[in-house]
């Protein structure tokens, strides 16, 4: 199965979410909304955003826990099973393509401001195919375009709203709610589509670096941005243009241009027309990017045919992208602008409700590897509100929206029954809720979540490097029984933690057969939780002659000819289960490397055993030579080195001895200093001390030395 590159940062996430949102909601929908709700449309936008906030918070939690292509489809499938996943997958794929089609309608409307005879249909088709071509060359290229478009768009909108506020006529809001509650709430449902882009980025979460931080923060920053733009912008629009002008002929399809003309004349109209075209270009581009990840994810799960998961040489799902573009063209042919907006909004409301339900299921399942980097606040009340509120709004939007929603639910169930059920058997986390009530559970999902933990890696606050640097090391040449190794590791942990060695040994032996970290690949990872300790502690053990298993059968025993030569004994606070699992996943990821056992067995001493476990990009080993850049360290204390903040001088190897340095430790010629820190700081220090940075294997890198000065 092809994998996608992790290359999107925080601003990429923000740009995709914001750029995918600030288009039709401001440049097209206000005219249609004014025809229904009159001057109350700023309040309708505000209420729509607040009603969607529970769903957005829930999506952010799910995305940081399960950063996978497919977004809400993947979340629903893994939480409530394939039937609900199929409904969510088809529905959201369709909804996002409807949103993109709506953007292309707006693109044509603004082109007609200056080119009334322009053939909007063919132009929209051409842009749909153009966006598909851009997306074929990779998410990073797409997001780079998105960032440029978003920055320009926000600057233009800031100018327009600032100018519009000064021209507001308070009398324009007289009788804003005279049309009644039903048209108002119908309008709230209509403008839901304005916020859909905020969750686009969940579908590309597999391509986001540091998803625990970047996904939730990017989505929430985008939400605040678009809420302010919509509320302030529509308030200024109604106040400057007037309800009658906005609602003329069933709704002005170029309301931002009308506003700009009212506050800044023809020049302002020209500027806003360009801004609108950029906005619709942005949302169309982002729509193809995110929507195409749904058929990719569904194909990976065998819900759709295998062709949909084909990855191009640029690392993109090319068949899914082309299918998405084709669906956008189909909607342009079948529906008018208002119909597209209502249909998209209706199913998006259902998706947000199901996202809230998915969070409840995942939390109540008791799955230990469910470890989101962001947790939605005020659980479960936020989720209950988000689950209940969408359905009255859908009814208010009319029979077509309701019928459309029911039709897609039925279609998803039929597709599952006719095609997907025979291709794969997998149930969701809801079976873990049943298991708590005495029913069955799904072990496969727990393994999958552990795999995601391994891929996500550690968080910045996780003290992995410090944990390795402070670990005790047990090193044996001949074979050692596992029970004796546990006793010796327990004594070492007891000295670090102040807890009885007997209690630690009992916990380690009881945990060996739980299956949470099975024995394989020449490594065993015994671990336990203790209530009274403040942080994790570990003991590393190397046994060249092999560990003799003499304590019963583990859940996954080693092969008969496999020698267990490495053990990692980990104790963590009972209240910090997530960090415990992330540390175990980090160790598992390291020992999965083909070179691990070779490097482990070739390490010369305790220091090098620790170095084998540390992440290269966060570690630097500097040898203090008689000459060259590092020679300046001789005679200098650690404090005088003035290391960057959050950088640690972890270990010094001096004449065969290991020293844990403090601020007043004096460096000597011949010392080997191990420094831990962020990748950026490590790169800076590497340049400062002129240490080679190569791509050769780690065992060779350990012999690298700073270059002498010329």
C-alpha positions as CSV (number, residue, x, y, z in Angstrom):
1,X,0.0,0.0,0.0
2,X,1.4,3.4,-1.0
3,X,2.0,6.0,1.8
4,X,1.8,9.7,1.7
5,X,4.6,12.1,2.7
6,X,4.4,14.0,6.0
7,X,5.3,17.5,4.7
8,X,2.6,19.9,5.8
9,X,3.3,22.3,8.8
10,X,1.1,24.5,10.9
11,X,0.8,27.3,8.4
12,X,0.0,24.7,5.7
13,X,-2.8,23.4,7.9
14,X,-4.1,26.9,8.6
15,X,-3.9,27.9,4.9
16,X,-5.7,24.8,3.7
17,X,-8.5,25.2,6.3
18,X,-8.9,29.0,5.9
19,X,-8.4,29.1,2.2
20,X,-11.0,26.3,1.7
21,X,-13.5,28.2,3.8
22,X,-13.3,31.9,2.8
23,X,-14.9,31.7,-0.6
24,X,-18.6,31.0,-1.1
25,X,-19.5,31.9,2.5
26,X,-18.5,35.5,1.9
27,X,-18.4,36.1,-1.8
28,X,-21.5,34.2,-2.9
29,X,-23.8,33.1,-0.1
30,X,-24.7,36.5,1.6
31,X,-27.0,37.4,-1.3
32,X,-28.8,34.1,-1.2
33,X,-29.0,34.3,2.6
34,X,-30.4,37.9,2.5
35,X,-33.2,36.7,0.2
36,X,-34.3,34.4,3.0
37,X,-33.4,36.1,6.3
38,X,-33.0,39.8,5.4
39,X,-30.7,41.9,7.7
40,X,-30.4,39.0,10.3
41,X,-27.7,37.3,8.2
42,X,-24.7,38.3,10.5
43,X,-26.5,36.6,13.4
44,X,-27.2,33.6,11.2
45,X,-23.5,33.3,10.4
46,X,-22.6,33.6,14.1
47,X,-25.1,31.0,15.2
48,X,-24.1,28.6,12.4
49,X,-20.4,28.8,13.5
50,X,-21.3,28.3,17.2
51,X,-23.5,25.3,16.4
52,X,-20.7,23.7,14.4
53,X,-18.1,24.3,17.1
54,X,-18.8,21.0,18.9
55,X,-18.3,19.1,15.6
56,X,-15.1,21.1,14.9
57,X,-13.7,20.4,18.3
58,X,-14.6,16.7,18.0
59,X,-13.0,16.5,14.5
60,X,-9.8,18.1,15.9
61,X,-9.6,15.5,18.7
62,X,-10.2,12.6,16.3
63,X,-7.7,14.0,13.7
64,X,-4.9,14.2,16.3
65,X,-5.6,10.7,17.6
66,X,-5.9,9.1,14.1
67,X,-4.1,11.2,11.5
68,X,-5.0,9.2,8.5
69,X,-6.1,10.1,4.9
70,X,-9.9,10.0,4.7
71,X,-10.7,12.2,7.7
72,X,-14.2,11.7,8.9
73,X,-14.6,8.5,7.0
74,X,-11.6,6.9,8.8
75,X,-12.8,8.2,12.1
76,X,-16.4,6.8,11.7
77,X,-15.2,3.5,10.3
78,X,-12.7,2.9,13.2
79,X,-15.2,4.1,15.9
80,X,-18.5,2.6,14.7
81,X,-17.7,0.1,12.0
82,X,-17.8,-0.2,8.3
83,X,-21.5,0.4,7.8
84,X,-21.3,3.9,9.3
85,X,-17.9,4.4,7.7
86,X,-19.3,3.7,4.3
87,X,-22.1,6.3,4.9
88,X,-19.6,8.9,6.1
89,X,-17.1,8.2,3.3
90,X,-19.6,8.5,0.4
91,X,-21.4,11.3,2.0
92,X,-18.4,13.4,2.8
93,X,-16.7,12.8,-0.5
94,X,-19.9,14.0,-2.2
95,X,-20.3,16.9,0.2
96,X,-16.8,18.2,-0.5
97,X,-17.2,17.9,-4.2
98,X,-20.5,19.8,-3.9
99,X,-18.6,22.5,-2.0
100,X,-16.0,22.7,-4.7
101,X,-18.7,22.9,-7.4
102,X,-20.3,25.7,-5.5
103,X,-17.0,27.6,-5.5
104,X,-16.8,27.2,-9.3
105,X,-20.3,28.6,-9.6
106,X,-19.1,31.7,-7.7
107,X,-16.0,31.9,-9.9
108,X,-18.3,32.1,-13.0
109,X,-20.5,34.7,-11.3
110,X,-17.6,37.1,-10.6
111,X,-16.1,36.6,-14.1
112,X,-19.5,37.8,-15.4
113,X,-19.1,41.1,-13.5
114,X,-16.8,42.2,-16.3
115,X,-17.5,39.5,-18.9
116,X,-21.3,39.2,-19.0
117,X,-21.2,36.9,-22.0
118,X,-18.5,34.5,-20.6
119,X,-19.5,30.8,-20.9
120,X,-19.4,30.0,-17.1
121,X,-20.1,26.3,-17.6
122,X,-17.0,25.5,-19.7
123,X,-14.9,27.8,-17.6
124,X,-15.9,25.9,-14.4
125,X,-15.2,22.6,-16.1
126,X,-11.7,23.8,-17.2
127,X,-10.9,25.0,-13.6
128,X,-12.0,21.7,-12.2
129,X,-9.6,19.8,-14.5
130,X,-6.8,22.4,-13.8
131,X,-7.1,21.8,-10.0
132,X,-6.9,18.1,-10.6
133,X,-3.7,18.6,-12.5
134,X,-2.1,20.7,-9.7
135,X,-3.0,18.1,-7.1
136,X,-1.4,15.3,-9.1
137,X,2.0,16.9,-8.3
138,X,1.8,16.6,-4.5
139,X,0.2,18.1,-1.4
140,X,3.2,20.3,-0.6
141,X,3.0,22.0,-4.0
142,X,-0.8,22.4,-3.5
143,X,-0.4,23.8,0.0
144,X,2.3,26.3,-1.2
145,X,-0.2,27.7,-3.7
146,X,-2.8,27.7,-0.9
147,X,-0.6,29.7,1.4
148,X,0.0,32.4,-1.2
149,X,-3.7,32.6,-2.1
150,X,-4.7,32.7,1.6
151,X,-2.3,35.6,2.6
152,X,-3.4,37.7,-0.4
153,X,-7.1,36.9,0.3
154,X,-6.9,37.9,4.0
155,X,-5.2,41.1,3.1
156,X,-7.9,42.1,0.6
157,X,-10.8,41.1,3.0
158,X,-9.2,43.1,5.8
159,X,-9.2,46.2,3.5
160,X,-12.8,45.6,2.4
161,X,-14.2,45.0,5.8
162,X,-12.3,48.0,7.3
163,X,-13.7,50.3,4.6
164,X,-17.2,48.8,4.9
165,X,-17.5,49.3,8.6
166,X,-17.0,53.1,8.1
167,X,-19.9,53.1,5.6
168,X,-22.5,51.2,7.7
169,X,-26.0,52.7,7.8
170,X,-27.6,51.5,11.1
171,X,-31.1,51.9,9.6
172,X,-30.3,49.0,7.3
173,X,-30.8,46.6,10.2
174,X,-34.3,47.9,11.1
175,X,-36.7,45.0,11.3
176,X,-33.9,42.4,10.8
177,X,-36.0,39.6,12.3
178,X,-39.4,40.6,10.9
179,X,-39.4,37.6,8.5
180,X,-39.8,35.1,11.4
181,X,-38.0,32.2,13.0
182,X,-38.5,29.6,10.2
183,X,-36.7,31.6,7.5
184,X,-34.0,32.6,9.9
185,X,-33.2,29.0,11.0
186,X,-33.4,27.8,7.4
187,X,-30.7,30.4,6.6
188,X,-28.6,29.2,9.5
189,X,-28.7,25.7,7.9
190,X,-28.0,27.2,4.4
191,X,-24.8,29.0,5.5
192,X,-23.4,25.9,7.3
193,X,-21.6,25.2,4.0
194,X,-19.6,28.4,4.6
195,X,-17.7,26.6,7.4
196,X,-17.1,23.2,5.7
197,X,-13.5,24.0,4.7
198,X,-12.4,24.0,8.3
199,X,-12.5,20.2,8.4
200,X,-11.0,19.8,4.9
201,X,-7.6,19.5,6.5
202,X,-8.6,16.4,8.5
203,X,-8.6,14.4,5.3
204,X,-5.0,15.2,4.7
205,X,-3.9,14.7,8.3
206,X,-1.7,11.8,7.2
207,X,0.5,14.3,5.5
208,X,0.8,16.7,8.5
209,X,4.1,16.9,10.4
210,X,3.6,16.8,14.2
211,X,-0.2,16.3,13.9
212,X,-0.8,16.4,17.7
213,X,0.0,20.1,17.6
214,X,-0.4,21.3,14.1
215,X,-3.8,19.8,13.2
216,X,-5.9,21.1,16.2
217,X,-4.1,24.5,16.4
218,X,-4.4,25.1,12.7
219,X,-8.1,24.2,12.6
220,X,-9.0,26.3,15.6
221,X,-7.0,29.4,14.4
222,X,-8.8,29.0,11.0
223,X,-12.2,28.8,12.8
224,X,-11.6,32.1,14.7
225,X,-10.4,33.8,11.5
226,X,-13.4,32.8,9.4
227,X,-15.9,33.5,12.1
228,X,-14.6,37.1,12.5
229,X,-14.6,37.6,8.7
230,X,-18.1,36.2,8.2
231,X,-19.8,38.1,11.1
232,X,-18.0,41.4,10.6
233,X,-18.0,41.1,6.8
234,X,-21.8,40.4,6.5
235,X,-22.6,43.1,9.0
236,X,-20.6,45.6,7.0
237,X,-22.1,44.2,3.8
238,X,-25.7,44.7,4.9
239,X,-25.0,48.1,6.4
240,X,-23.2,49.4,3.3
241,X,-25.2,47.8,0.5
242,X,-28.7,47.3,2.0
243,X,-30.9,44.2,2.2
244,X,-32.8,45.1,-1.0
245,X,-29.7,45.2,-3.2
246,X,-28.3,42.0,-1.7
247,X,-31.6,40.0,-2.1
248,X,-32.6,41.3,-5.6
249,X,-33.6,38.6,-8.1
250,X,-33.5,35.9,-5.5
251,X,-30.0,36.8,-4.3
252,X,-27.0,38.8,-5.7
253,X,-24.4,36.2,-6.7
254,X,-21.6,38.8,-6.5
255,X,-22.4,40.5,-3.1
256,X,-18.7,41.3,-2.2
257,X,-18.3,43.2,-5.5
258,X,-21.5,45.1,-4.8
259,X,-20.2,46.0,-1.4
260,X,-16.8,47.1,-2.8
261,X,-18.5,49.3,-5.4
262,X,-20.6,50.9,-2.6
263,X,-17.6,51.8,-0.4
264,X,-14.8,52.3,-2.9
265,X,-16.2,52.8,-6.3
266,X,-15.2,50.9,-9.5
267,X,-11.6,50.5,-8.3
268,X,-12.9,48.7,-5.2
269,X,-15.2,46.5,-7.3
270,X,-12.2,45.5,-9.5
271,X,-10.1,44.6,-6.4
272,X,-12.8,42.6,-4.8
273,X,-13.6,40.7,-8.1
274,X,-9.9,39.7,-8.2
275,X,-10.1,38.7,-4.5
276,X,-13.2,36.6,-5.2
277,X,-11.6,34.8,-8.1
278,X,-8.6,34.1,-5.8
279,X,-10.9,32.8,-3.1
280,X,-12.9,30.5,-5.4
281,X,-9.6,29.3,-6.9
282,X,-8.3,28.6,-3.4
283,X,-11.4,26.6,-2.3
284,X,-11.6,24.7,-5.5
285,X,-7.9,23.7,-5.3
286,X,-8.2,22.7,-1.6
287,X,-11.5,20.9,-2.3
288,X,-9.9,18.6,-4.8
289,X,-6.9,18.0,-2.5
290,X,-9.1,17.0,0.5
291,X,-12.0,15.3,-1.3
292,X,-9.7,12.9,-3.2
293,X,-8.3,11.5,0.1
294,X,-11.7,9.9,0.9
295,X,-11.8,7.4,-2.0
296,X,-8.1,6.7,-1.2
297,X,-8.9,5.8,2.4
298,X,-12.0,3.8,1.4
299,X,-10.0,1.9,-1.1
300,X,-7.3,1.1,1.5
301,X,-10.1,-0.5,3.5
302,X,-11.4,-2.3,0.4
303,X,-14.7,-0.4,0.6
304,X,-13.9,0.9,-3.0
305,X,-11.9,-0.9,-5.7
306,X,-8.1,-1.1,-5.6
307,X,-7.6,1.4,-8.4
308,X,-8.6,4.3,-6.0
309,X,-5.5,3.7,-3.9
310,X,-2.9,3.9,-6.7
311,X,-0.2,6.3,-5.8
312,X,1.7,8.3,-8.5
313,X,5.4,8.8,-8.6
314,X,4.8,12.2,-7.0
315,X,3.2,10.5,-4.0
316,X,-0.4,11.4,-4.8
317,X,-3.6,9.3,-5.3
318,X,-4.0,10.0,-9.0
319,X,-7.1,7.9,-9.7
320,X,-8.9,9.3,-6.7
321,X,-8.0,12.8,-7.8
322,X,-9.4,12.3,-11.3
323,X,-12.6,10.7,-10.0
324,X,-13.1,13.7,-7.7
325,X,-12.7,16.1,-10.5
326,X,-15.3,14.1,-12.5
327,X,-17.8,14.3,-9.6
328,X,-17.4,18.1,-9.4
329,X,-18.2,18.4,-13.1
330,X,-21.3,16.2,-12.6
331,X,-22.7,18.5,-9.8
332,X,-22.2,21.5,-12.0
333,X,-24.4,20.0,-14.6
334,X,-27.2,18.8,-12.3
335,X,-27.8,21.5,-9.7
336,X,-28.3,25.2,-9.3
337,X,-26.3,27.3,-6.7
338,X,-28.9,27.2,-4.0
339,X,-29.5,23.5,-4.4
340,X,-25.8,22.8,-4.2
341,X,-25.4,24.8,-1.0
342,X,-28.4,23.2,0.8
343,X,-27.4,19.6,-0.2
344,X,-23.8,20.2,1.0
345,X,-24.9,21.8,4.3
346,X,-27.4,19.0,5.1
347,X,-24.9,16.2,4.9
348,X,-22.2,18.2,6.6
349,X,-24.4,18.6,9.6
350,X,-24.9,14.9,9.8
351,X,-21.1,14.3,9.5
352,X,-20.5,16.8,12.4
353,X,-23.1,15.0,14.5
354,X,-21.5,11.6,13.8
355,X,-18.0,13.1,14.7
356,X,-19.4,14.0,18.1
357,X,-20.8,10.5,18.5
358,X,-17.4,9.0,17.4
359,X,-15.6,10.9,20.2
360,X,-18.0,9.5,22.7
361,X,-17.5,6.0,21.4
362,X,-13.7,6.3,21.4
363,X,-13.5,7.7,24.9
364,X,-15.9,5.2,26.3
365,X,-14.2,2.3,24.5
366,X,-11.3,2.3,27.0
367,X,-8.8,1.8,24.3
368,X,-5.4,2.7,25.8
369,X,-3.7,3.6,22.5
370,X,-6.4,6.2,21.7
371,X,-4.1,9.1,22.6
372,X,-5.3,12.4,20.9
373,X,-2.9,15.3,21.1
374,X,-6.0,17.6,21.6
375,X,-9.0,16.7,23.7
376,X,-12.3,18.5,23.2
377,X,-13.3,20.4,26.4
378,X,-16.4,19.8,28.5
379,X,-16.8,16.2,27.5
380,X,-19.5,14.8,27.0
381,X,-21.8,17.9,27.1
382,X,-20.2,19.5,24.0
383,X,-20.6,16.2,22.1
384,X,-24.2,15.8,23.1
385,X,-25.1,19.3,21.9
386,X,-23.3,18.6,18.6
387,X,-25.1,15.3,18.2
388,X,-28.7,16.7,18.8
389,X,-28.7,20.2,17.2
390,X,-28.1,19.4,13.5
391,X,-31.3,17.5,12.8
392,X,-33.8,20.3,13.4
393,X,-31.8,22.5,11.1
394,X,-31.9,19.9,8.3
395,X,-35.7,19.8,8.6
396,X,-35.8,23.6,8.4
397,X,-33.9,23.5,5.2
398,X,-36.7,21.8,3.3
399,X,-37.7,18.4,1.9
400,X,-34.9,18.2,-0.7
401,X,-32.1,18.5,1.9
402,X,-33.8,15.9,4.1
403,X,-34.4,13.5,1.2
404,X,-30.8,13.9,0.1
405,X,-29.5,13.0,3.5
406,X,-31.7,10.0,3.8
407,X,-30.7,8.8,0.3
408,X,-27.0,8.9,1.1
409,X,-27.6,6.9,4.3
410,X,-29.4,4.3,2.3
411,X,-26.8,4.3,-0.5
412,X,-24.0,3.8,2.0
413,X,-25.8,0.9,3.6
414,X,-26.6,-0.7,0.3
415,X,-23.0,-0.3,-1.0
416,X,-21.7,-2.0,2.2
417,X,-24.1,-4.9,1.8
418,X,-23.5,-5.4,-1.9
419,X,-19.7,-4.8,-2.2
420,X,-17.8,-4.0,1.0
421,X,-19.1,-6.7,3.3
422,X,-17.6,-9.4,1.1
423,X,-14.1,-7.8,0.9
424,X,-13.2,-7.1,4.5
425,X,-14.3,-7.8,8.0
426,X,-13.6,-5.1,10.6
427,X,-15.6,-3.6,13.4
428,X,-15.0,-0.3,15.2
429,X,-14.3,0.8,18.7
430,X,-17.9,0.6,19.6
431,X,-17.2,-3.1,20.2
432,X,-14.8,-2.1,23.0
433,X,-17.7,-0.3,24.6
434,X,-19.7,-3.6,24.2
435,X,-16.7,-5.4,25.7
436,X,-17.0,-3.3,28.8
437,X,-20.6,-4.5,29.0
438,X,-19.6,-8.2,28.6
439,X,-19.7,-8.4,24.8
440,X,-17.0,-8.9,22.1
441,X,-14.1,-6.5,21.2
442,X,-11.9,-5.8,18.2
443,X,-8.3,-6.5,18.8
444,X,-7.3,-5.4,15.3
445,X,-8.3,-1.8,16.0
446,X,-6.1,-1.7,19.1
447,X,-3.1,-2.9,17.1
448,X,-3.9,-0.3,14.4
449,X,-4.0,2.5,17.0
450,X,-0.6,1.4,18.4
451,X,0.8,1.5,14.9
452,X,-0.5,5.1,14.6
453,X,1.2,6.0,17.9
454,X,4.5,4.6,16.6
455,X,4.2,6.7,13.4
456,X,3.2,9.9,15.2
457,X,6.2,9.6,17.5
458,X,6.9,11.5,20.7
459,X,5.5,14.9,21.7
460,X,7.9,17.7,22.5
461,X,7.0,17.4,26.2
462,X,7.9,13.7,26.3
463,X,11.3,13.2,28.0
464,X,12.6,10.4,25.9
465,X,16.2,11.7,25.5
466,X,16.5,12.5,29.2
467,X,15.0,9.1,30.0
468,X,17.6,7.3,27.9
469,X,20.5,9.5,29.2
470,X,19.6,8.8,32.8
471,X,18.8,5.1,32.4
472,X,20.9,2.5,34.2
473,X,22.5,-0.1,31.9
474,X,22.9,-3.8,32.6
475,X,25.5,-5.5,30.3
476,X,26.1,-9.3,30.2
477,X,28.2,-11.5,27.9
478,X,26.8,-14.9,28.8
479,X,23.2,-16.0,29.0
480,X,21.0,-14.7,31.8
481,X,17.6,-16.1,33.0
482,X,14.8,-13.6,32.5
483,X,13.7,-13.8,36.2
484,X,17.3,-12.9,37.4
485,X,17.4,-10.0,34.9
486,X,14.1,-8.7,36.2
487,X,15.5,-8.8,39.8
488,X,18.5,-6.8,38.8
489,X,16.5,-4.3,36.8
490,X,14.1,-4.0,39.7
491,X,16.9,-3.1,42.1
492,X,18.2,-0.5,39.7
493,X,14.7,1.0,39.3
494,X,14.1,0.9,43.0
495,X,17.2,3.1,43.6
496,X,15.8,5.6,41.1
497,X,12.2,5.6,42.2
498,X,12.3,4.9,45.9
499,X,9.9,2.0,45.5
500,X,10.3,-1.6,46.8
501,X,12.3,-3.7,44.4
502,X,10.1,-6.7,45.1
503,X,7.0,-4.7,44.1
504,X,8.7,-3.6,40.9
505,X,9.7,-7.1,40.1
506,X,6.2,-8.4,40.7
507,X,4.8,-5.8,38.4
508,X,7.3,-6.4,35.6
509,X,6.7,-10.2,35.7
510,X,2.9,-9.8,35.7
511,X,3.1,-7.4,32.8
512,X,5.3,-9.7,30.6
513,X,2.4,-11.8,29.4
514,X,-0.2,-9.1,28.8
515,X,0.5,-8.8,25.1
516,X,0.8,-5.0,25.2
517,X,4.4,-5.2,24.1
518,X,5.1,-8.7,22.7
519,X,8.5,-10.4,22.6
520,X,9.9,-10.5,19.1
521,X,12.8,-9.3,16.9
522,X,15.3,-10.2,19.7
523,X,13.9,-7.6,22.1
524,X,11.6,-7.7,25.2
525,X,9.9,-4.6,26.7
526,X,8.7,-5.4,30.3
527,X,6.9,-2.4,31.8
528,X,4.6,-1.4,34.6
529,X,2.6,1.6,36.1
530,X,3.2,2.9,39.6
531,X,0.9,5.3,41.4
532,X,3.4,7.2,43.5
533,X,6.2,8.1,41.1
534,X,6.5,11.5,39.4
535,X,8.0,10.5,36.0
536,X,9.1,7.6,33.9
537,X,12.4,5.7,34.6
538,X,14.0,2.9,32.6
539,X,16.8,0.3,32.7
540,X,18.5,-0.9,29.5
541,X,19.8,-4.4,29.4
542,X,22.1,-6.1,26.8
543,X,22.7,-9.9,27.1
544,X,24.9,-11.0,24.2
545,X,24.5,-14.7,25.3
546,X,20.7,-14.4,25.2
547,X,17.8,-14.0,27.7
548,X,16.5,-17.4,28.9
549,X,12.7,-17.2,29.3
550,X,11.9,-18.9,32.5
551,X,8.7,-17.1,33.8
552,X,6.0,-18.7,31.7
553,X,4.8,-18.1,28.1
554,X,4.4,-14.5,26.8
555,X,1.5,-13.8,24.6
556,X,3.8,-13.7,21.5
557,X,6.8,-16.0,22.2
558,X,10.0,-15.7,20.2
559,X,10.9,-18.2,17.5
560,X,12.8,-21.2,18.7
561,X,16.0,-20.1,17.1
562,X,15.6,-16.4,18.0
563,X,18.0,-15.0,20.6
564,X,16.6,-12.3,22.9
565,X,19.5,-9.9,23.5
566,X,17.9,-6.6,24.4
567,X,15.5,-5.7,27.2
568,X,14.0,-2.3,28.2
569,X,12.5,-2.1,31.6
570,X,10.1,0.9,31.8
571,X,8.2,2.2,34.9
572,X,5.8,5.1,34.4
573,X,3.2,7.0,36.5
574,X,-0.2,5.3,36.4
575,X,-1.8,8.7,35.7
576,X,0.2,9.2,32.5
577,X,-0.8,6.2,30.4
578,X,-0.6,8.1,27.1
579,X,3.0,9.1,27.6
580,X,3.9,5.5,28.7
581,X,2.5,4.2,25.4
582,X,4.3,6.8,23.3
583,X,7.6,5.9,24.9
584,X,7.0,2.2,24.2
585,X,6.0,3.1,20.6
586,X,9.2,5.1,20.2
587,X,11.3,2.1,21.5
588,X,9.4,-0.2,19.2
589,X,10.0,2.0,16.2
590,X,13.7,2.1,16.9
591,X,14.1,-1.7,17.4
592,X,12.1,-2.3,14.2
593,X,15.1,-0.9,12.2
594,X,17.0,-3.7,10.5
595,X,20.3,-2.3,11.8
596,X,19.2,-2.2,15.4
597,X,20.6,-5.4,16.8
598,X,23.9,-5.0,14.9
599,X,24.4,-1.6,16.4
600,X,23.2,-2.7,19.8
601,X,25.7,-5.6,19.9
602,X,28.6,-3.6,18.5
603,X,28.2,-0.8,21.0
604,X,31.5,-0.5,23.0
605,X,30.1,0.7,26.3
606,X,27.2,2.1,28.3
607,X,27.3,5.5,26.5
608,X,27.2,3.9,23.1
609,X,24.3,1.7,24.1
610,X,22.4,4.8,25.0
611,X,23.3,6.5,21.8
612,X,21.9,3.6,19.8
613,X,18.5,4.5,21.2
614,X,18.5,8.2,20.7
615,X,17.0,10.0,17.7
616,X,19.7,11.3,15.4
617,X,18.1,14.6,14.6
618,X,17.9,15.4,18.4
619,X,21.4,14.3,19.4
620,X,24.9,15.5,18.7
621,X,28.2,13.9,19.9
622,X,31.1,16.3,20.0
623,X,34.7,15.2,20.7
624,X,36.9,17.9,22.2
625,X,40.0,17.7,20.0
626,X,43.4,19.5,20.5
627,X,42.7,21.7,17.5
628,X,39.7,22.7,15.3
629,X,36.4,24.2,16.2
630,X,35.8,21.9,19.2
631,X,39.2,22.7,20.8
632,X,37.6,25.9,22.3
633,X,35.6,23.8,24.7
634,X,38.7,22.6,26.6
635,X,38.8,24.3,29.9
636,X,35.2,25.6,29.6
637,X,32.4,24.8,31.9
638,X,29.0,23.6,30.7
639,X,27.5,26.9,31.8
640,X,30.1,28.8,29.8
641,X,29.1,26.9,26.7
642,X,25.8,28.9,26.7
643,X,23.9,26.1,25.1
644,X,20.5,27.2,23.5
645,X,17.4,27.0,25.7
646,X,15.9,23.5,26.0
647,X,19.2,22.0,25.1
648,X,20.8,19.5,27.4
649,X,24.5,18.4,27.9
650,X,23.5,14.9,28.8
651,X,26.7,12.8,29.0
652,X,30.5,13.0,28.9
653,X,32.7,10.0,28.2
654,X,36.1,10.7,29.7
655,X,38.9,8.1,29.7
656,X,36.5,5.2,29.7
657,X,34.3,6.7,32.4
658,X,30.7,8.0,32.1
659,X,30.1,11.4,33.7
660,X,26.7,13.1,34.1
661,X,27.6,16.8,33.8
662,X,26.3,19.8,35.7
663,X,26.7,23.5,35.1
664,X,30.2,23.6,36.7
665,X,31.6,20.5,35.0
666,X,34.9,21.4,33.3
667,X,35.4,20.1,29.7
668,X,38.8,18.5,28.9
669,X,40.6,17.6,25.7
670,X,39.5,14.1,24.6
671,X,36.0,14.3,26.2
672,X,33.1,13.1,24.1
673,X,30.1,15.3,25.0
674,X,26.6,14.1,24.1
675,X,24.1,17.0,23.6
676,X,20.4,16.6,23.3
677,X,18.0,19.2,21.9
678,X,15.5,20.2,19.2
679,X,16.5,19.4,15.6
680,X,17.0,23.1,14.8
681,X,19.4,23.6,17.8
682,X,21.3,20.5,17.0
683,X,21.8,21.7,13.4
684,X,23.1,25.1,14.8
685,X,25.5,23.3,17.2
686,X,26.7,21.0,14.5
687,X,27.7,24.0,12.4
688,X,29.3,25.7,15.4
689,X,31.5,22.8,16.2
690,X,32.0,21.7,12.6
691,X,30.7,18.2,13.1
692,X,30.1,16.0,10.1
693,X,26.4,15.4,9.3
694,X,26.2,12.4,7.0
695,X,23.6,9.8,6.0
696,X,25.8,6.8,6.6
697,X,24.6,4.2,9.2
698,X,24.5,5.1,12.9
699,X,27.3,2.7,13.9
700,X,29.7,4.5,11.5
701,X,28.4,8.0,12.6
702,X,29.6,7.2,16.1
703,X,33.2,7.3,14.9
704,X,32.7,10.7,13.2
705,X,34.9,13.4,14.4
706,X,34.9,17.2,14.1
707,X,37.1,18.4,11.2
708,X,40.4,20.1,12.2
709,X,40.6,23.8,11.3
710,X,42.3,24.5,8.0
